Amino acid sequence: MALLKGSVSYLRFTVPTDLPDGYAVPFCDLIAQHKFREINPHDEQEESSGWVRFDDAFSSEHDPATLVDDHGYLLLRLRIDRLKVPRATLDAHVEQAVRKKAAASGREKLSKSEALVVKLEENKKLRARSLPQMKLIDVAWNVQTGEVKLFSTSKKVVGLFTDLFKQTFGHEPTQVHLRSTQVLRSWKQEQIDAIAFLAPERFHLVRGG
């Protein structure tokens, strides 16, 4: 949990602050509609992502009364699971299964189509025995200021997050750059414009100078 472990690697985004009255109830419903769903190991799906509780990676239920804390923060987690059998593991099991099946039929090797069937069967068996790799990404949304912090700098995670946020809440988060950060910090426009005229300062000593 990045927020509680002191991690400082995060990106800032902004979203509109004009939320409707009584938004907590419909927000809980929307989060539930876009909640994380487990991967079925018997299907071919390799990845799944969705919202979970900030304090429970296995639950997506939220209470409207506590959805936003006393400081105006709506805390969520983006859970991303990936279930894919490692290539080397799959190849080793397929080779063994192909040898056994060929020997059982009195042949030296199987046809390409037969080997493909064996590969699919072995992949299903191994998926059923495997646990997905889980990622939990903290999200802190200040509904009063419109600032959203995503505790990840991965481009893939950013893409998943922005798409899911828009699908859930109807607004696409805009990533914050230097000038927009200054606006969030209540800088006046003349202060922001003055930055362009700043000259770099040398902070190290130069011999003879």
C-alpha positions as a LaTeX table, in Angstrom:
\begin{tabular}{lrrr}
\hline
Residue & $x$ (\AA) & $y$ (\AA) & $z$ (\AA) \\
\hline
Met1 & 0.00 & 0.00 & 0.00 \\
Ala2 & 2.01 & 2.95 & $-1.32$ \\
Leu3 & 0.27 & 5.63 & 0.71 \\
Leu4 & 0.93 & 3.87 & 3.99 \\
Lys5 & 4.45 & 2.69 & 3.16 \\
Gly6 & 5.75 & 6.14 & 2.37 \\
Ser7 & 6.24 & 5.69 & $-1.38$ \\
Val8 & 6.64 & 8.98 & $-3.25$ \\
Ser9 & 6.45 & 7.65 & $-6.81$ \\
Tyr10 & 3.19 & 8.96 & $-8.16$ \\
Leu11 & 1.65 & 11.01 & $-10.94$ \\
Arg12 & $-0.87$ & 13.82 & $-10.58$ \\
Phe13 & $-4.04$ & 14.26 & $-12.59$ \\
Thr14 & $-6.93$ & 16.72 & $-12.51$ \\
Val15 & $-10.65$ & 16.18 & $-12.98$ \\
Pro16 & $-13.65$ & 18.54 & $-12.69$ \\
Thr17 & $-14.81$ & 19.44 & $-9.18$ \\
Asp18 & $-18.46$ & 20.19 & $-10.01$ \\
Leu19 & $-19.83$ & 16.96 & $-8.56$ \\
Pro20 & $-23.61$ & 16.61 & $-8.22$ \\
Asp21 & $-25.27$ & 16.63 & $-4.82$ \\
Gly22 & $-25.49$ & 13.19 & $-3.26$ \\
Tyr23 & $-22.80$ & 11.82 & $-5.57$ \\
Ala24 & $-21.59$ & 9.23 & $-3.03$ \\
Val25 & $-24.46$ & 6.80 & $-3.65$ \\
Pro26 & $-24.22$ & 6.70 & $-7.47$ \\
Phe27 & $-20.42$ & 6.64 & $-7.22$ \\
Cys28 & $-20.59$ & 3.48 & $-5.12$ \\
Asp29 & $-22.85$ & 1.92 & $-7.74$ \\
Leu30 & $-20.48$ & 2.94 & $-10.54$ \\
Ile31 & $-17.46$ & 1.55 & $-8.71$ \\
Ala32 & $-19.35$ & $-1.72$ & $-8.24$ \\
Gln33 & $-20.13$ & $-1.85$ & $-11.96$ \\
His34 & $-16.43$ & $-1.50$ & $-12.76$ \\
Lys35 & $-15.10$ & $-3.62$ & $-9.93$ \\
Phe36 & $-12.28$ & $-6.09$ & $-10.31$ \\
Arg37 & $-13.35$ & $-9.52$ & $-11.52$ \\
Glu38 & $-11.29$ & $-12.67$ & $-11.00$ \\
Ile39 & $-9.72$ & $-14.40$ & $-13.99$ \\
Asn40 & $-11.26$ & $-17.76$ & $-14.78$ \\
Pro41 & $-8.26$ & $-20.11$ & $-15.22$ \\
His42 & $-10.33$ & $-22.33$ & $-17.53$ \\
Asp43 & $-10.83$ & $-19.47$ & $-20.01$ \\
Glu44 & $-8.20$ & $-17.86$ & $-22.22$ \\
Gln45 & $-8.25$ & $-14.45$ & $-20.53$ \\
Glu46 & $-4.75$ & $-13.40$ & $-19.46$ \\
Glu47 & $-5.42$ & $-10.09$ & $-17.69$ \\
Ser48 & $-8.15$ & $-8.44$ & $-15.65$ \\
Ser49 & $-8.33$ & $-5.02$ & $-14.01$ \\
Gly50 & $-10.83$ & $-3.09$ & $-11.93$ \\
Trp51 & $-11.50$ & $-1.26$ & $-8.66$ \\
Val52 & $-11.15$ & $-2.76$ & $-5.20$ \\
Arg53 & $-11.33$ & $-1.26$ & $-1.75$ \\
Phe54 & $-8.32$ & 0.73 & $-0.58$ \\
Asp55 & $-8.06$ & $-1.47$ & 2.51 \\
Asp56 & $-9.12$ & $-4.82$ & 1.02 \\
Ala57 & $-7.82$ & $-6.22$ & $-2.26$ \\
Phe58 & $-10.57$ & $-8.86$ & $-2.30$ \\
Ser59 & $-13.61$ & $-6.60$ & $-1.89$ \\
Ser60 & $-15.15$ & $-3.87$ & $-4.01$ \\
Glu61 & $-18.04$ & $-2.93$ & $-1.73$ \\
His62 & $-18.13$ & 0.71 & $-0.60$ \\
Asp63 & $-20.36$ & 2.50 & 1.88 \\
Pro64 & $-21.57$ & 5.92 & 0.65 \\
Ala65 & $-21.28$ & 7.27 & 4.20 \\
Thr66 & $-17.53$ & 6.58 & 4.30 \\
Leu67 & $-16.65$ & 6.81 & 0.61 \\
Val68 & $-14.95$ & 10.20 & 1.11 \\
Asp69 & $-12.90$ & 10.84 & 4.25 \\
Asp70 & $-12.87$ & 13.98 & 6.41 \\
His71 & $-10.13$ & 15.54 & 4.27 \\
Gly72 & $-12.12$ & 15.18 & 1.05 \\
Tyr73 & $-10.26$ & 12.13 & $-0.29$ \\
Leu74 & $-11.85$ & 9.22 & $-2.12$ \\
Leu75 & $-9.36$ & 6.36 & $-1.80$ \\
Leu76 & $-9.40$ & 3.43 & $-4.21$ \\
Arg77 & $-7.13$ & 0.74 & $-5.52$ \\
Leu78 & $-6.70$ & $-0.38$ & $-9.09$ \\
Arg79 & $-6.14$ & $-4.12$ & $-9.06$ \\
Ile80 & $-4.47$ & $-5.71$ & $-12.08$ \\
Asp81 & $-4.15$ & $-9.49$ & $-12.29$ \\
Arg82 & $-2.26$ & $-11.37$ & $-14.97$ \\
Leu83 & $-2.42$ & $-15.12$ & $-15.45$ \\
Lys84 & 0.03 & $-16.42$ & $-18.03$ \\
Val85 & 2.10 & $-19.58$ & $-17.87$ \\
Pro86 & 5.82 & $-18.79$ & $-18.31$ \\
Arg87 & 7.05 & $-19.79$ & $-21.75$ \\
Ala88 & 9.85 & $-22.05$ & $-20.48$ \\
Thr89 & 7.48 & $-23.87$ & $-18.12$ \\
Leu90 & 4.89 & $-24.41$ & $-20.84$ \\
Asp91 & 7.47 & $-25.61$ & $-23.38$ \\
Ala92 & 8.91 & $-28.16$ & $-20.93$ \\
His93 & 5.50 & $-29.62$ & $-20.11$ \\
Val94 & 4.48 & $-29.69$ & $-23.77$ \\
Glu95 & 7.65 & $-31.54$ & $-24.79$ \\
Gln96 & 7.07 & $-34.17$ & $-22.12$ \\
Ala97 & 3.39 & $-34.60$ & $-23.03$ \\
Val98 & 4.19 & $-34.88$ & $-26.75$ \\
Arg99 & 6.81 & $-37.58$ & $-26.11$ \\
Lys100 & 4.40 & $-39.58$ & $-23.96$ \\
Lys101 & 1.56 & $-39.32$ & $-26.47$ \\
Ala102 & 3.79 & $-40.26$ & $-29.41$ \\
Ala103 & 5.19 & $-43.25$ & $-27.50$ \\
Ala104 & 1.71 & $-44.39$ & $-26.52$ \\
Ser105 & 0.70 & $-44.44$ & $-30.19$ \\
Gly106 & 3.91 & $-46.17$ & $-31.29$ \\
Arg107 & 5.24 & $-43.18$ & $-33.25$ \\
Glu108 & 8.40 & $-41.14$ & $-33.06$ \\
Lys109 & 6.59 & $-37.80$ & $-33.18$ \\
Leu110 & 3.17 & $-36.21$ & $-33.52$ \\
Ser111 & 1.85 & $-34.13$ & $-36.37$ \\
Lys112 & 1.84 & $-30.32$ & $-36.02$ \\
Ser113 & $-1.91$ & $-30.24$ & $-35.45$ \\
Glu114 & $-1.67$ & $-32.95$ & $-32.78$ \\
Ala115 & 1.19 & $-31.11$ & $-31.06$ \\
Leu116 & $-0.86$ & $-27.91$ & $-31.08$ \\
Val117 & $-3.74$ & $-29.69$ & $-29.37$ \\
Val118 & $-1.34$ & $-31.01$ & $-26.74$ \\
Lys119 & 0.00 & $-27.50$ & $-26.18$ \\
Leu120 & $-3.49$ & $-26.09$ & $-25.64$ \\
Glu121 & $-4.33$ & $-28.89$ & $-23.24$ \\
Glu122 & $-1.14$ & $-28.41$ & $-21.23$ \\
Asn123 & $-1.65$ & $-24.66$ & $-21.08$ \\
Lys124 & $-5.13$ & $-25.19$ & $-19.62$ \\
Lys125 & $-3.78$ & $-27.64$ & $-17.04$ \\
Leu126 & $-1.00$ & $-25.29$ & $-15.96$ \\
Arg127 & $-3.33$ & $-22.27$ & $-15.79$ \\
Ala128 & $-5.61$ & $-24.21$ & $-13.47$ \\
Arg129 & $-2.63$ & $-24.88$ & $-11.17$ \\
Ser130 & $-1.29$ & $-21.31$ & $-11.25$ \\
Leu131 & $-2.05$ & $-18.18$ & $-9.28$ \\
Pro132 & $-2.30$ & $-14.87$ & $-11.12$ \\
Gln133 & 0.28 & $-12.17$ & $-10.56$ \\
Met134 & $-1.41$ & $-9.33$ & $-8.69$ \\
Lys135 & $-0.65$ & $-5.61$ & $-8.81$ \\
Leu136 & $-2.33$ & $-3.10$ & $-6.50$ \\
Ile137 & $-2.11$ & 0.57 & $-7.44$ \\
Asp138 & $-3.26$ & 3.20 & $-4.93$ \\
Val139 & $-5.44$ & 6.05 & $-6.15$ \\
Ala140 & $-6.20$ & 9.14 & $-4.03$ \\
Trp141 & $-8.82$ & 11.55 & $-5.41$ \\
Asn142 & $-9.43$ & 14.83 & $-3.61$ \\
Val143 & $-12.99$ & 15.56 & $-4.69$ \\
Gln144 & $-12.73$ & 19.12 & $-3.34$ \\
Thr145 & $-9.69$ & 20.20 & $-5.37$ \\
Gly146 & $-10.07$ & 17.80 & $-8.29$ \\
Glu147 & $-6.54$ & 16.45 & $-7.85$ \\
Val148 & $-6.00$ & 12.71 & $-8.37$ \\
Lys149 & $-2.80$ & 10.95 & $-7.40$ \\
Leu150 & $-1.90$ & 7.66 & $-9.06$ \\
Phe151 & 0.87 & 5.82 & $-7.22$ \\
Ser152 & 2.55 & 4.44 & $-10.32$ \\
Thr153 & 4.62 & 5.82 & $-13.18$ \\
Ser154 & 4.10 & 2.88 & $-15.55$ \\
Lys155 & 2.70 & 3.92 & $-18.94$ \\
Lys156 & 0.61 & 0.77 & $-19.11$ \\
Val157 & $-0.88$ & 1.40 & $-15.67$ \\
Val158 & $-1.59$ & 5.03 & $-16.59$ \\
Gly159 & $-3.47$ & 3.88 & $-19.67$ \\
Leu160 & $-5.55$ & 1.35 & $-17.72$ \\
Phe161 & $-6.23$ & 3.90 & $-14.98$ \\
Thr162 & $-7.35$ & 6.76 & $-17.24$ \\
Asp163 & $-9.62$ & 4.46 & $-19.27$ \\
Leu164 & $-11.18$ & 2.91 & $-16.16$ \\
Phe165 & $-11.62$ & 6.27 & $-14.42$ \\
Lys166 & $-13.42$ & 7.72 & $-17.46$ \\
Gln167 & $-15.63$ & 4.64 & $-17.81$ \\
Thr168 & $-16.51$ & 4.79 & $-14.11$ \\
Phe169 & $-16.90$ & 8.49 & $-13.35$ \\
Gly170 & $-17.43$ & 10.00 & $-16.81$ \\
His171 & $-14.33$ & 12.24 & $-16.77$ \\
Glu172 & $-10.95$ & 11.53 & $-18.33$ \\
Pro173 & $-8.16$ & 12.53 & $-15.92$ \\
Thr174 & $-5.74$ & 15.11 & $-17.31$ \\
Gln175 & $-2.14$ & 14.54 & $-16.33$ \\
Val176 & $-0.62$ & 17.46 & $-14.47$ \\
His177 & 2.47 & 19.24 & $-15.82$ \\
Leu178 & 4.47 & 22.06 & $-14.23$ \\
Arg179 & 2.14 & 24.93 & $-15.13$ \\
Ser180 & $-1.01$ & 23.10 & $-14.08$ \\
Thr181 & 0.68 & 22.18 & $-10.77$ \\
Gln182 & 1.22 & 25.87 & $-10.12$ \\
Val183 & $-2.44$ & 26.57 & $-10.76$ \\
Leu184 & $-3.38$ & 23.86 & $-8.26$ \\
Arg185 & $-1.09$ & 25.53 & $-5.74$ \\
Ser186 & $-3.02$ & 28.82 & $-6.22$ \\
Trp187 & $-0.22$ & 30.66 & $-8.02$ \\
Lys188 & $-1.25$ & 33.87 & $-9.75$ \\
Gln189 & $-0.89$ & 34.08 & $-13.52$ \\
Glu190 & 1.85 & 36.72 & $-13.33$ \\
Gln191 & 3.87 & 34.41 & $-11.05$ \\
Ile192 & 3.53 & 31.55 & $-13.53$ \\
Asp193 & 4.51 & 33.76 & $-16.47$ \\
Ala194 & 7.57 & 35.07 & $-14.58$ \\
Ile195 & 9.14 & 31.60 & $-14.55$ \\
Ala196 & 9.98 & 31.95 & $-18.24$ \\
Phe197 & 12.33 & 34.85 & $-17.40$ \\
Leu198 & 14.27 & 33.09 & $-14.65$ \\
Ala199 & 17.99 & 32.57 & $-15.26$ \\
Pro200 & 19.79 & 29.40 & $-14.10$ \\
Glu201 & 21.92 & 29.80 & $-10.97$ \\
Arg202 & 25.30 & 28.14 & $-10.45$ \\
Phe203 & 25.44 & 26.35 & $-7.11$ \\
His204 & 29.01 & 24.96 & $-7.21$ \\
Leu205 & 32.26 & 26.81 & $-6.59$ \\
Val206 & 34.60 & 27.56 & $-9.47$ \\
Arg207 & 38.31 & 27.83 & $-8.85$ \\
Gly208 & 39.68 & 31.30 & $-9.40$ \\
Gly209 & 36.24 & 32.77 & $-9.83$ \\
\hline
\end{tabular}
